[in-house]
Amino acid sequence: MSRIDDSLDFIPVRIAVLTVSDSRDLSQDRSGDVLVDRLTKDGHVLADRKILPDERDQIADQLRTWCNDPQIDVVLSTGGTGLTGRDITVEAHRDVYEKEIDAFGTVFTIVSMQKIGTSAVQSRATGGVCNGTYLFALPGSPGACKDAWDEILGRQLDFRHRPCNFVEILPRLDEHQRRK
């Protein structure tokens, strides 16, 4: 069973938060606020925060910019993971991924099922890796962001989490790009 090993030191990671919305600004960004509040409360560093419209190229460009920034370890986006015509965040993420973390979407669906039942099938939450940076696309509801952080990301982004976590392999995500 998973647990926190208190004999290890916590290692903060630097996280950028992107809200995808055609209608929100920072004063109305409840989902982005949830993520910022949770990640900073847990001891991580907010590296950057932006809001972009539902435009695939703009989203992908911002993701690439953050993935090329050595001061950013993780990107969390919220919004645009549904099924409507303007929901293109997942496609923008996949334009950027080198590797997809397939189980992230599966585990998110399992967590969501416990809260919202079969309505969880309408989410296309996804995760992946690009240039040594983790990327996660979360639904745009504050509840979904809470669930993703509290049940998955808060644990996986804690170096003390056992039996394994995302932080311990962070230095090796881009080893294929290093010269041998």
VMD Tcl script that builds the backbone (N, CA, C; Angstrom):
set m [mol new atoms 540]
animate dup $m
set s [atomselect $m all]
$s set {name element resname resid chain x y z} {
  {N N MET 1 A 0.832 -1.185 0.000}
  {CA C MET 1 A 0.000 0.000 0.000}
  {C C MET 1 A 0.875 1.247 0.000}
  {N N SER 2 A 0.390 2.312 -0.588}
  {CA C SER 2 A 1.191 3.531 -0.646}
  {C C SER 2 A 1.260 4.193 0.723}
  {N N ARG 3 A 2.384 4.902 0.928}
  {CA C ARG 3 A 2.597 5.570 2.203}
  {C C ARG 3 A 3.630 6.674 2.016}
  {N N ILE 4 A 3.751 7.559 2.995}
  {CA C ILE 4 A 4.776 8.592 3.023}
  {C C ILE 4 A 5.875 8.122 3.973}
  {N N ASP 5 A 7.109 8.110 3.490}
  {CA C ASP 5 A 8.262 7.744 4.302}
  {C C ASP 5 A 8.825 9.018 4.927}
  {N N ASP 6 A 8.485 9.260 6.183}
  {CA C ASP 6 A 8.895 10.485 6.869}
  {C C ASP 6 A 10.388 10.551 7.162}
  {N N SER 7 A 11.118 9.465 6.928}
  {CA C SER 7 A 12.568 9.509 7.143}
  {C C SER 7 A 13.278 10.218 5.987}
  {N N LEU 8 A 12.570 10.460 4.888}
  {CA C LEU 8 A 13.143 11.149 3.727}
  {C C LEU 8 A 12.790 12.625 3.749}
  {N N ASP 9 A 13.636 13.430 3.148}
  {CA C ASP 9 A 13.375 14.867 3.036}
  {C C ASP 9 A 12.416 15.123 1.880}
  {N N PHE 10 A 11.517 16.081 2.074}
  {CA C PHE 10 A 10.629 16.533 1.013}
  {C C PHE 10 A 11.452 17.307 -0.016}
  {N N ILE 11 A 11.181 17.090 -1.297}
  {CA C ILE 11 A 11.852 17.818 -2.374}
  {C C ILE 11 A 10.785 18.597 -3.144}
  {N N PRO 12 A 10.787 19.935 -3.044}
  {CA C PRO 12 A 9.790 20.705 -3.792}
  {C C PRO 12 A 10.082 20.675 -5.286}
  {N N VAL 13 A 9.020 20.647 -6.085}
  {CA C VAL 13 A 9.163 20.759 -7.527}
  {C C VAL 13 A 8.542 22.080 -7.978}
  {N N ARG 14 A 8.973 22.529 -9.144}
  {CA C ARG 14 A 8.510 23.811 -9.691}
  {C C ARG 14 A 7.405 23.526 -10.700}
  {N N ILE 15 A 6.245 24.094 -10.440}
  {CA C ILE 15 A 5.040 23.745 -11.191}
  {C C ILE 15 A 4.435 24.986 -11.842}
  {N N ALA 16 A 4.138 24.876 -13.133}
  {CA C ALA 16 A 3.413 25.920 -13.859}
  {C C ALA 16 A 1.956 25.489 -14.000}
  {N N VAL 17 A 1.049 26.450 -13.904}
  {CA C VAL 17 A -0.385 26.171 -14.004}
  {C C VAL 17 A -0.957 26.949 -15.192}
  {N N LEU 18 A -1.620 26.222 -16.072}
  {CA C LEU 18 A -2.263 26.813 -17.246}
  {C C LEU 18 A -3.759 26.543 -17.187}
  {N N THR 19 A -4.546 27.603 -17.235}
  {CA C THR 19 A -5.995 27.457 -17.344}
  {C C THR 19 A -6.376 27.718 -18.792}
  {N N VAL 20 A -7.142 26.790 -19.349}
  {CA C VAL 20 A -7.610 26.929 -20.724}
  {C C VAL 20 A -9.083 27.308 -20.675}
  {N N SER 21 A -9.376 28.517 -21.144}
  {CA C SER 21 A -10.748 29.004 -21.102}
  {C C SER 21 A -10.910 30.181 -22.051}
  {N N ASP 22 A -12.035 30.207 -22.744}
  {CA C ASP 22 A -12.380 31.347 -23.591}
  {C C ASP 22 A -13.043 32.460 -22.789}
  {N N SER 23 A -13.444 32.184 -21.544}
  {CA C SER 23 A -14.260 33.152 -20.814}
  {C C SER 23 A -13.707 33.581 -19.460}
  {N N ARG 24 A -12.696 32.923 -18.923}
  {CA C ARG 24 A -12.210 33.250 -17.582}
  {C C ARG 24 A -11.002 34.175 -17.630}
  {N N ASP 25 A -10.851 34.938 -16.533}
  {CA C ASP 25 A -9.605 35.644 -16.268}
  {C C ASP 25 A -9.158 35.215 -14.871}
  {N N LEU 26 A -8.042 35.734 -14.402}
  {CA C LEU 26 A -7.509 35.284 -13.104}
  {C C LEU 26 A -8.487 35.468 -11.952}
  {N N SER 27 A -9.315 36.498 -12.009}
  {CA C SER 27 A -10.256 36.738 -10.909}
  {C C SER 27 A -11.365 35.689 -10.854}
  {N N GLN 28 A -11.575 34.944 -11.935}
  {CA C GLN 28 A -12.643 33.932 -11.989}
  {C C GLN 28 A -12.096 32.513 -12.122}
  {N N ASP 29 A -10.803 32.358 -11.969}
  {CA C ASP 29 A -10.158 31.067 -12.230}
  {C C ASP 29 A -10.131 30.200 -10.978}
  {N N ARG 30 A -11.279 29.663 -10.624}
  {CA C ARG 30 A -11.384 28.849 -9.404}
  {C C ARG 30 A -10.565 27.562 -9.494}
  {N N SER 31 A -10.541 26.935 -10.652}
  {CA C SER 31 A -9.781 25.688 -10.802}
  {C C SER 31 A -8.282 25.943 -10.708}
  {N N GLY 32 A -7.813 26.997 -11.369}
  {CA C GLY 32 A -6.405 27.366 -11.244}
  {C C GLY 32 A -6.049 27.707 -9.808}
  {N N ASP 33 A -6.957 28.410 -9.123}
  {CA C ASP 33 A -6.738 28.747 -7.715}
  {C C ASP 33 A -6.611 27.496 -6.854}
  {N N VAL 34 A -7.451 26.502 -7.117}
  {CA C VAL 34 A -7.378 25.241 -6.363}
  {C C VAL 34 A -5.994 24.622 -6.521}
  {N N LEU 35 A -5.520 24.550 -7.756}
  {CA C LEU 35 A -4.211 23.933 -7.999}
  {C C LEU 35 A -3.087 24.726 -7.339}
  {N N VAL 36 A -3.115 26.041 -7.481}
  {CA C VAL 36 A -2.087 26.882 -6.870}
  {C C VAL 36 A -2.114 26.736 -5.352}
  {N N ASP 37 A -3.296 26.783 -4.755}
  {CA C ASP 37 A -3.413 26.650 -3.301}
  {C C ASP 37 A -2.863 25.310 -2.824}
  {N N ARG 38 A -3.216 24.246 -3.507}
  {CA C ARG 38 A -2.796 22.917 -3.070}
  {C C ARG 38 A -1.293 22.706 -3.259}
  {N N LEU 39 A -0.769 23.088 -4.408}
  {CA C LEU 39 A 0.652 22.836 -4.642}
  {C C LEU 39 A 1.527 23.667 -3.716}
  {N N THR 40 A 1.147 24.911 -3.447}
  {CA C THR 40 A 1.956 25.736 -2.540}
  {C C THR 40 A 1.790 25.283 -1.085}
  {N N LYS 41 A 0.581 24.887 -0.710}
  {CA C LYS 41 A 0.353 24.375 0.654}
  {C C LYS 41 A 1.200 23.137 0.908}
  {N N ASP 42 A 1.380 22.325 -0.128}
  {CA C ASP 42 A 2.167 21.098 0.018}
  {C C ASP 42 A 3.670 21.349 -0.057}
  {N N GLY 43 A 4.088 22.601 -0.304}
  {CA C GLY 43 A 5.509 22.923 -0.275}
  {C C GLY 43 A 6.185 23.055 -1.626}
  {N N HIS 44 A 5.418 22.952 -2.705}
  {CA C HIS 44 A 5.995 23.104 -4.038}
  {C C HIS 44 A 6.051 24.580 -4.416}
  {N N VAL 45 A 6.682 24.874 -5.536}
  {CA C VAL 45 A 6.879 26.245 -5.989}
  {C C VAL 45 A 6.023 26.505 -7.219}
  {N N LEU 46 A 5.248 27.579 -7.184}
  {CA C LEU 46 A 4.509 28.000 -8.378}
  {C C LEU 46 A 5.509 28.711 -9.285}
  {N N ALA 47 A 5.841 28.088 -10.418}
  {CA C ALA 47 A 6.856 28.615 -11.331}
  {C C ALA 47 A 6.281 29.640 -12.294}
  {N N ASP 48 A 5.015 29.467 -12.677}
  {CA C ASP 48 A 4.354 30.393 -13.598}
  {C C ASP 48 A 2.879 30.042 -13.625}
  {N N ARG 49 A 2.094 31.003 -14.107}
  {CA C ARG 49 A 0.650 30.774 -14.231}
  {C C ARG 49 A 0.124 31.624 -15.373}
  {N N LYS 50 A -0.692 31.003 -16.226}
  {CA C LYS 50 A -1.266 31.716 -17.367}
  {C C LYS 50 A -2.678 31.210 -17.630}
  {N N ILE 51 A -3.439 32.035 -18.352}
  {CA C ILE 51 A -4.739 31.642 -18.891}
  {C C ILE 51 A -4.665 31.856 -20.399}
  {N N LEU 52 A -5.072 30.838 -21.144}
  {CA C LEU 52 A -5.103 30.916 -22.606}
  {C C LEU 52 A -6.467 30.490 -23.121}
  {N N PRO 53 A -6.850 30.991 -24.284}
  {CA C PRO 53 A -8.116 30.544 -24.888}
  {C C PRO 53 A -7.985 29.123 -25.430}
  {N N ASP 54 A -9.106 28.533 -25.757}
  {CA C ASP 54 A -9.150 27.174 -26.314}
  {C C ASP 54 A -8.638 27.186 -27.754}
  {N N GLU 55 A -7.363 27.399 -27.912}
  {CA C GLU 55 A -6.711 27.416 -29.225}
  {C C GLU 55 A -5.535 26.450 -29.181}
  {N N ARG 56 A -5.655 25.376 -29.936}
  {CA C ARG 56 A -4.695 24.271 -29.876}
  {C C ARG 56 A -3.246 24.728 -30.045}
  {N N ASP 57 A -2.959 25.541 -31.051}
  {CA C ASP 57 A -1.582 25.961 -31.294}
  {C C ASP 57 A -1.032 26.805 -30.154}
  {N N GLN 58 A -1.855 27.697 -29.608}
  {CA C GLN 58 A -1.400 28.528 -28.489}
  {C C GLN 58 A -1.096 27.679 -27.256}
  {N N ILE 59 A -1.957 26.716 -27.003}
  {CA C ILE 59 A -1.746 25.836 -25.847}
  {C C ILE 59 A -0.466 25.019 -26.037}
  {N N ALA 60 A -0.319 24.397 -27.186}
  {CA C ALA 60 A 0.868 23.576 -27.451}
  {C C ALA 60 A 2.142 24.421 -27.387}
  {N N ASP 61 A 2.100 25.629 -27.933}
  {CA C ASP 61 A 3.273 26.511 -27.882}
  {C C ASP 61 A 3.654 26.845 -26.449}
  {N N GLN 62 A 2.649 27.127 -25.599}
  {CA C GLN 62 A 2.938 27.438 -24.197}
  {C C GLN 62 A 3.502 26.214 -23.482}
  {N N LEU 63 A 2.928 25.042 -23.746}
  {CA C LEU 63 A 3.454 23.822 -23.135}
  {C C LEU 63 A 4.911 23.612 -23.533}
  {N N ARG 64 A 5.223 23.789 -24.815}
  {CA C ARG 64 A 6.608 23.625 -25.283}
  {C C ARG 64 A 7.545 24.644 -24.616}
  {N N THR 65 A 7.078 25.874 -24.506}
  {CA C THR 65 A 7.889 26.911 -23.852}
  {C C THR 65 A 8.235 26.494 -22.433}
  {N N TRP 66 A 7.240 26.042 -21.689}
  {CA C TRP 66 A 7.498 25.613 -20.316}
  {C C TRP 66 A 8.366 24.365 -20.268}
  {N N CYS 67 A 8.184 23.444 -21.199}
  {CA C CYS 67 A 9.006 22.225 -21.214}
  {C C CYS 67 A 10.464 22.538 -21.540}
  {N N ASN 68 A 10.717 23.628 -22.215}
  {CA C ASN 68 A 12.083 24.035 -22.536}
  {C C ASN 68 A 12.708 24.925 -21.467}
  {N N ASP 69 A 11.946 25.235 -20.427}
  {CA C ASP 69 A 12.431 26.076 -19.334}
  {C C ASP 69 A 12.970 25.180 -18.220}
  {N N PRO 70 A 14.271 25.237 -17.948}
  {CA C PRO 70 A 14.830 24.358 -16.911}
  {C C PRO 70 A 14.335 24.679 -15.504}
  {N N GLN 71 A 13.622 25.798 -15.350}
  {CA C GLN 71 A 13.075 26.171 -14.046}
  {C C GLN 71 A 11.664 25.621 -13.816}
  {N N ILE 72 A 11.175 24.788 -14.743}
  {CA C ILE 72 A 9.840 24.192 -14.608}
  {C C ILE 72 A 9.961 22.678 -14.712}
  {N N ASP 73 A 9.430 21.990 -13.697}
  {CA C ASP 73 A 9.474 20.529 -13.638}
  {C C ASP 73 A 8.162 19.884 -14.055}
  {N N VAL 74 A 7.053 20.582 -13.800}
  {CA C VAL 74 A 5.716 20.025 -13.996}
  {C C VAL 74 A 4.810 21.124 -14.548}
  {N N VAL 75 A 3.929 20.746 -15.474}
  {CA C VAL 75 A 2.904 21.652 -15.972}
  {C C VAL 75 A 1.551 21.014 -15.696}
  {N N LEU 76 A 0.676 21.768 -15.037}
  {CA C LEU 76 A -0.697 21.336 -14.804}
  {C C LEU 76 A -1.603 22.256 -15.604}
  {N N SER 77 A -2.409 21.684 -16.494}
  {CA C SER 77 A -3.410 22.501 -17.173}
  {C C SER 77 A -4.783 22.077 -16.685}
  {N N THR 78 A -5.702 23.017 -16.708}
  {CA C THR 78 A -7.075 22.746 -16.313}
  {C C THR 78 A -8.007 23.347 -17.351}
  {N N GLY 79 A -8.976 22.558 -17.767}
  {CA C GLY 79 A -9.940 23.007 -18.759}
  {C C GLY 79 A -9.670 22.423 -20.132}
  {N N GLY 80 A -10.744 22.270 -20.896}
  {CA C GLY 80 A -10.632 21.823 -22.278}
  {C C GLY 80 A -10.429 20.338 -22.473}
  {N N THR 81 A -10.782 19.522 -21.459}
  {CA C THR 81 A -10.600 18.070 -21.582}
  {C C THR 81 A -11.897 17.330 -21.881}
  {N N GLY 82 A -12.965 18.055 -22.116}
  {CA C GLY 82 A -14.264 17.421 -22.352}
  {C C GLY 82 A -14.458 17.004 -23.795}
  {N N LEU 83 A -15.710 16.922 -24.191}
  {CA C LEU 83 A -16.064 16.375 -25.504}
  {C C LEU 83 A -16.584 17.395 -26.498}
  {N N THR 84 A -16.754 18.647 -26.075}
  {CA C THR 84 A -17.328 19.622 -26.993}
  {C C THR 84 A -16.306 20.043 -28.055}
  {N N GLY 85 A -16.789 20.725 -29.057}
  {CA C GLY 85 A -15.940 21.120 -30.171}
  {C C GLY 85 A -14.768 21.996 -29.790}
  {N N ARG 86 A -14.913 22.817 -28.753}
  {CA C ARG 86 A -13.820 23.706 -28.327}
  {C C ARG 86 A -12.852 23.035 -27.353}
  {N N ASP 87 A -13.153 21.825 -26.902}
  {CA C ASP 87 A -12.287 21.114 -25.948}
  {C C ASP 87 A -11.128 20.463 -26.684}
  {N N ILE 88 A -9.991 21.175 -26.762}
  {CA C ILE 88 A -8.857 20.681 -27.550}
  {C C ILE 88 A -7.558 20.627 -26.729}
  {N N THR 89 A -7.672 20.758 -25.416}
  {CA C THR 89 A -6.470 20.724 -24.583}
  {C C THR 89 A -5.763 19.383 -24.677}
  {N N VAL 90 A -6.495 18.299 -24.693}
  {CA C VAL 90 A -5.882 16.975 -24.776}
  {C C VAL 90 A -5.090 16.845 -26.076}
  {N N GLU 91 A -5.667 17.314 -27.168}
  {CA C GLU 91 A -4.966 17.237 -28.447}
  {C C GLU 91 A -3.699 18.093 -28.428}
  {N N ALA 92 A -3.771 19.273 -27.804}
  {CA C ALA 92 A -2.587 20.128 -27.689}
  {C C ALA 92 A -1.506 19.450 -26.848}
  {N N HIS 93 A -1.914 18.818 -25.760}
  {CA C HIS 93 A -0.942 18.070 -24.946}
  {C C HIS 93 A -0.295 16.970 -25.778}
  {N N ARG 94 A -1.092 16.219 -26.486}
  {CA C ARG 94 A -0.540 15.101 -27.261}
  {C C ARG 94 A 0.341 15.567 -28.411}
  {N N ASP 95 A 0.143 16.794 -28.864}
  {CA C ASP 95 A 1.050 17.365 -29.861}
  {C C ASP 95 A 2.453 17.539 -29.291}
  {N N VAL 96 A 2.546 17.650 -27.972}
  {CA C VAL 96 A 3.804 17.954 -27.295}
  {C C VAL 96 A 4.459 16.713 -26.676}
  {N N TYR 97 A 3.682 15.759 -26.226}
  {CA C TYR 97 A 4.220 14.595 -25.507}
  {C C TYR 97 A 5.277 13.845 -26.311}
  {N N GLU 98 A 6.331 13.442 -25.614}
  {CA C GLU 98 A 7.252 12.431 -26.121}
  {C C GLU 98 A 6.745 11.044 -25.703}
  {N N LYS 99 A 6.221 10.984 -24.486}
  {CA C LYS 99 A 5.642 9.757 -23.949}
  {C C LYS 99 A 4.367 10.128 -23.213}
  {N N GLU 100 A 3.350 9.305 -23.371}
  {CA C GLU 100 A 2.111 9.510 -22.633}
  {C C GLU 100 A 2.121 8.619 -21.393}
  {N N ILE 101 A 1.616 9.145 -20.295}
  {CA C ILE 101 A 1.471 8.375 -19.059}
  {C C ILE 101 A 0.048 7.827 -19.080}
  {N N ASP 102 A -0.133 6.716 -19.766}
  {CA C ASP 102 A -1.463 6.160 -20.010}
  {C C ASP 102 A -2.259 5.926 -18.733}
  {N N ALA 103 A -1.600 5.443 -17.703}
  {CA C ALA 103 A -2.317 5.094 -16.476}
  {C C ALA 103 A -2.855 6.316 -15.741}
  {N N PHE 104 A -2.320 7.509 -16.018}
  {CA C PHE 104 A -2.837 8.690 -15.335}
  {C C PHE 104 A -4.323 8.873 -15.622}
  {N N GLY 105 A -4.700 8.814 -16.897}
  {CA C GLY 105 A -6.110 8.967 -17.261}
  {C C GLY 105 A -6.977 7.877 -16.647}
  {N N THR 106 A -6.453 6.664 -16.608}
  {CA C THR 106 A -7.188 5.536 -16.031}
  {C C THR 106 A -7.408 5.752 -14.534}
  {N N VAL 107 A -6.345 6.101 -13.826}
  {CA C VAL 107 A -6.466 6.310 -12.385}
  {C C VAL 107 A -7.370 7.504 -12.100}
  {N N PHE 108 A -7.262 8.565 -12.912}
  {CA C PHE 108 A -8.152 9.709 -12.719}
  {C C PHE 108 A -9.607 9.290 -12.894}
  {N N THR 109 A -9.885 8.457 -13.871}
  {CA C THR 109 A -11.254 7.980 -14.087}
  {C C THR 109 A -11.747 7.170 -12.877}
  {N N ILE 110 A -10.885 6.342 -12.331}
  {CA C ILE 110 A -11.261 5.554 -11.153}
  {C C ILE 110 A -11.592 6.478 -9.980}
  {N N VAL 111 A -10.742 7.474 -9.752}
  {CA C VAL 111 A -10.991 8.445 -8.676}
  {C C VAL 111 A -12.305 9.183 -8.941}
  {N N SER 112 A -12.510 9.628 -10.171}
  {CA C SER 112 A -13.724 10.370 -10.524}
  {C C SER 112 A -14.978 9.529 -10.375}
  {N N MET 113 A -14.902 8.269 -10.726}
  {CA C MET 113 A -16.063 7.371 -10.604}
  {C C MET 113 A -16.579 7.343 -9.172}
  {N N GLN 114 A -15.668 7.406 -8.208}
  {CA C GLN 114 A -16.070 7.385 -6.810}
  {C C GLN 114 A -16.830 8.652 -6.419}
  {N N LYS 115 A -16.623 9.732 -7.157}
  {CA C LYS 115 A -17.244 11.017 -6.829}
  {C C LYS 115 A -18.464 11.309 -7.693}
  {N N ILE 116 A -18.361 11.021 -9.018}
  {CA C ILE 116 A -19.426 11.442 -9.935}
  {C C ILE 116 A -20.006 10.291 -10.752}
  {N N GLY 117 A -19.656 9.075 -10.376}
  {CA C GLY 117 A -20.225 7.915 -11.061}
  {C C GLY 117 A -19.831 7.852 -12.530}
  {N N THR 118 A -20.753 7.374 -13.336}
  {CA C THR 118 A -20.433 7.149 -14.750}
  {C C THR 118 A -20.220 8.443 -15.529}
  {N N SER 119 A -20.529 9.587 -14.979}
  {CA C SER 119 A -20.214 10.849 -15.651}
  {C C SER 119 A -18.710 11.005 -15.865}
  {N N ALA 120 A -17.910 10.227 -15.157}
  {CA C ALA 120 A -16.461 10.272 -15.312}
  {C C ALA 120 A -16.021 9.913 -16.733}
  {N N VAL 121 A -16.852 9.214 -17.476}
  {CA C VAL 121 A -16.459 8.835 -18.844}
  {C C VAL 121 A -16.338 10.052 -19.759}
  {N N GLN 122 A -16.869 11.186 -19.347}
  {CA C GLN 122 A -16.811 12.378 -20.193}
  {C C GLN 122 A -15.497 13.150 -20.057}
  {N N SER 123 A -14.646 12.755 -19.140}
  {CA C SER 123 A -13.360 13.421 -18.969}
  {C C SER 123 A -12.294 12.710 -19.784}
  {N N ARG 124 A -11.384 13.505 -20.342}
  {CA C ARG 124 A -10.262 12.940 -21.074}
  {C C ARG 124 A -8.948 13.379 -20.438}
  {N N ALA 125 A -8.898 13.368 -19.107}
  {CA C ALA 125 A -7.668 13.752 -18.413}
  {C C ALA 125 A -6.511 12.923 -18.952}
  {N N THR 126 A -5.359 13.556 -19.065}
  {CA C THR 126 A -4.204 12.873 -19.633}
  {C C THR 126 A -2.921 13.382 -18.989}
  {N N GLY 127 A -1.880 12.604 -19.130}
  {CA C GLY 127 A -0.569 12.999 -18.635}
  {C C GLY 127 A 0.501 12.527 -19.593}
  {N N GLY 128 A 1.619 13.202 -19.571}
  {CA C GLY 128 A 2.723 12.825 -20.437}
  {C C GLY 128 A 4.016 13.492 -20.008}
  {N N VAL 129 A 5.039 13.259 -20.827}
  {CA C VAL 129 A 6.371 13.781 -20.562}
  {C C VAL 129 A 6.904 14.420 -21.832}
  {N N CYS 130 A 7.580 15.551 -21.669}
  {CA C CYS 130 A 8.265 16.207 -22.777}
  {C C CYS 130 A 9.510 16.910 -22.244}
  {N N ASN 131 A 10.633 16.599 -22.837}
  {CA C ASN 131 A 11.891 17.297 -22.523}
  {C C ASN 131 A 12.178 17.325 -21.017}
  {N N GLY 132 A 11.924 16.215 -20.351}
  {CA C GLY 132 A 12.200 16.121 -18.927}
  {C C GLY 132 A 11.195 16.804 -18.029}
  {N N THR 133 A 10.026 17.153 -18.573}
  {CA C THR 133 A 8.972 17.838 -17.824}
  {C C THR 133 A 7.703 17.002 -17.850}
  {N N TYR 134 A 7.057 16.888 -16.704}
  {CA C TYR 134 A 5.758 16.220 -16.640}
  {C C TYR 134 A 4.669 17.204 -17.049}
  {N N LEU 135 A 3.672 16.709 -17.796}
  {CA C LEU 135 A 2.505 17.521 -18.164}
  {C C LEU 135 A 1.250 16.737 -17.819}
  {N N PHE 136 A 0.266 17.430 -17.221}
  {CA C PHE 136 A -1.005 16.810 -16.877}
  {C C PHE 136 A -2.139 17.738 -17.277}
  {N N ALA 137 A -3.096 17.204 -18.031}
  {CA C ALA 137 A -4.284 17.955 -18.445}
  {C C ALA 137 A -5.454 17.486 -17.587}
  {N N LEU 138 A -6.006 18.410 -16.811}
  {CA C LEU 138 A -7.099 18.107 -15.889}
  {C C LEU 138 A -8.371 18.798 -16.354}
  {N N PRO 139 A -9.518 18.251 -15.983}
  {CA C PRO 139 A -10.773 18.933 -16.298}
  {C C PRO 139 A -10.824 20.322 -15.669}
  {N N GLY 140 A -11.766 21.123 -16.131}
  {CA C GLY 140 A -11.867 22.507 -15.701}
  {C C GLY 140 A -12.676 22.756 -14.446}
  {N N SER 141 A -13.183 21.731 -13.813}
  {CA C SER 141 A -13.972 21.962 -12.594}
  {C C SER 141 A -13.060 21.968 -11.369}
  {N N PRO 142 A -13.352 22.834 -10.391}
  {CA C PRO 142 A -12.550 22.841 -9.165}
  {C C PRO 142 A -12.546 21.474 -8.474}
  {N N GLY 143 A -13.683 20.783 -8.483}
  {CA C GLY 143 A -13.746 19.464 -7.851}
  {C C GLY 143 A -12.808 18.464 -8.504}
  {N N ALA 144 A -12.751 18.486 -9.819}
  {CA C ALA 144 A -11.854 17.567 -10.534}
  {C C ALA 144 A -10.393 17.898 -10.231}
  {N N CYS 145 A -10.077 19.183 -10.120}
  {CA C CYS 145 A -8.708 19.580 -9.786}
  {C C CYS 145 A -8.350 19.139 -8.367}
  {N N LYS 146 A -9.288 19.285 -7.437}
  {CA C LYS 146 A -9.065 18.803 -6.070}
  {C C LYS 146 A -8.815 17.306 -6.074}
  {N N ASP 147 A -9.665 16.555 -6.776}
  {CA C ASP 147 A -9.518 15.104 -6.816}
  {C C ASP 147 A -8.176 14.699 -7.421}
  {N N ALA 148 A -7.799 15.325 -8.528}
  {CA C ALA 148 A -6.538 14.979 -9.193}
  {C C ALA 148 A -5.356 15.252 -8.267}
  {N N TRP 149 A -5.379 16.395 -7.582}
  {CA C TRP 149 A -4.261 16.715 -6.691}
  {C C TRP 149 A -4.283 15.837 -5.445}
  {N N ASP 150 A -5.429 15.785 -4.783}
  {CA C ASP 150 A -5.500 15.088 -3.495}
  {C C ASP 150 A -5.299 13.583 -3.611}
  {N N GLU 151 A -5.771 12.997 -4.686}
  {CA C GLU 151 A -5.746 11.542 -4.806}
  {C C GLU 151 A -4.598 10.997 -5.664}
  {N N ILE 152 A -4.004 11.849 -6.516}
  {CA C ILE 152 A -2.961 11.346 -7.423}
  {C C ILE 152 A -1.707 12.224 -7.368}
  {N N LEU 153 A -1.824 13.449 -7.846}
  {CA C LEU 153 A -0.638 14.272 -8.067}
  {C C LEU 153 A 0.060 14.690 -6.780}
  {N N GLY 154 A -0.681 15.033 -5.755}
  {CA C GLY 154 A -0.058 15.399 -4.488}
  {C C GLY 154 A 0.812 14.285 -3.948}
  {N N ARG 155 A 0.417 13.069 -4.183}
  {CA C ARG 155 A 1.190 11.905 -3.729}
  {C C ARG 155 A 2.353 11.625 -4.666}
  {N N GLN 156 A 2.073 11.590 -5.960}
  {CA C GLN 156 A 3.118 11.251 -6.925}
  {C C GLN 156 A 4.180 12.343 -7.056}
  {N N LEU 157 A 3.858 13.563 -6.676}
  {CA C LEU 157 A 4.842 14.650 -6.714}
  {C C LEU 157 A 5.499 14.868 -5.354}
  {N N ASP 158 A 5.370 13.894 -4.476}
  {CA C ASP 158 A 6.029 13.915 -3.164}
  {C C ASP 158 A 7.112 12.839 -3.170}
  {N N PHE 159 A 8.357 13.257 -3.102}
  {CA C PHE 159 A 9.499 12.339 -3.154}
  {C C PHE 159 A 9.437 11.266 -2.077}
  {N N ARG 160 A 8.746 11.543 -0.998}
  {CA C ARG 160 A 8.674 10.596 0.120}
  {C C ARG 160 A 7.634 9.508 -0.093}
  {N N HIS 161 A 6.823 9.636 -1.131}
  {CA C HIS 161 A 5.755 8.661 -1.379}
  {C C HIS 161 A 6.360 7.328 -1.804}
  {N N ARG 162 A 5.891 6.283 -1.196}
  {CA C ARG 162 A 6.363 4.930 -1.483}
  {C C ARG 162 A 5.201 4.048 -1.882}
  {N N PRO 163 A 5.391 3.108 -2.795}
  {CA C PRO 163 A 6.682 2.539 -3.167}
  {C C PRO 163 A 7.438 3.315 -4.242}
  {N N CYS 164 A 6.814 4.219 -4.959}
  {CA C CYS 164 A 7.519 4.995 -5.973}
  {C C CYS 164 A 6.757 6.290 -6.243}
  {N N ASN 165 A 7.402 7.205 -6.966}
  {CA C ASN 165 A 6.792 8.504 -7.236}
  {C C ASN 165 A 7.426 9.118 -8.473}
  {N N PHE 166 A 6.799 10.176 -8.976}
  {CA C PHE 166 A 7.313 10.859 -10.167}
  {C C PHE 166 A 8.611 11.618 -9.895}
  {N N VAL 167 A 8.799 12.125 -8.688}
  {CA C VAL 167 A 9.945 12.983 -8.396}
  {C C VAL 167 A 11.248 12.201 -8.463}
  {N N GLU 168 A 11.254 10.969 -7.979}
  {CA C GLU 168 A 12.508 10.220 -7.953}
  {C C GLU 168 A 13.037 9.904 -9.351}
  {N N ILE 169 A 12.172 9.852 -10.352}
  {CA C ILE 169 A 12.659 9.593 -11.715}
  {C C ILE 169 A 12.755 10.859 -12.562}
  {N N LEU 170 A 12.402 11.997 -11.986}
  {CA C LEU 170 A 12.473 13.270 -12.715}
  {C C LEU 170 A 13.846 13.515 -13.350}
  {N N PRO 171 A 14.952 13.282 -12.652}
  {CA C PRO 171 A 16.256 13.534 -13.276}
  {C C PRO 171 A 16.571 12.626 -14.469}
  {N N ARG 172 A 15.828 11.548 -14.620}
  {CA C ARG 172 A 16.097 10.598 -15.702}
  {C C ARG 172 A 15.137 10.721 -16.877}
  {N N LEU 173 A 14.176 11.624 -16.815}
  {CA C LEU 173 A 13.180 11.714 -17.881}
  {C C LEU 173 A 13.787 12.078 -19.231}
  {N N ASP 174 A 14.874 12.833 -19.209}
  {CA C ASP 174 A 15.475 13.247 -20.479}
  {C C ASP 174 A 16.815 12.560 -20.748}
  {N N GLU 175 A 17.075 11.428 -20.106}
  {CA C GLU 175 A 18.369 10.756 -20.273}
  {C C GLU 175 A 18.622 10.330 -21.710}
  {N N HIS 176 A 17.562 10.118 -22.489}
  {CA C HIS 176 A 17.738 9.734 -23.895}
  {C C HIS 176 A 18.292 10.880 -24.733}
  {N N GLN 177 A 18.219 12.099 -24.207}
  {CA C GLN 177 A 18.701 13.261 -24.955}
  {C C GLN 177 A 20.161 13.596 -24.609}
  {N N ARG 178 A 20.678 12.968 -23.576}
  {CA C ARG 178 A 22.045 13.249 -23.159}
  {C C ARG 178 A 23.036 12.469 -24.008}
  {N N ARG 179 A 24.179 13.056 -24.208}
  {CA C ARG 179 A 25.253 12.414 -24.965}
  {C C ARG 179 A 25.876 11.319 -24.122}
  {N N LYS 180 A 26.150 10.199 -24.734}
  {CA C LYS 180 A 26.749 9.076 -23.988}
  {C C LYS 180 A 28.228 9.023 -24.198}
}
mol reanalyze $m
mol bondsrecalc $m
mol representation Tube
mol addrep $m
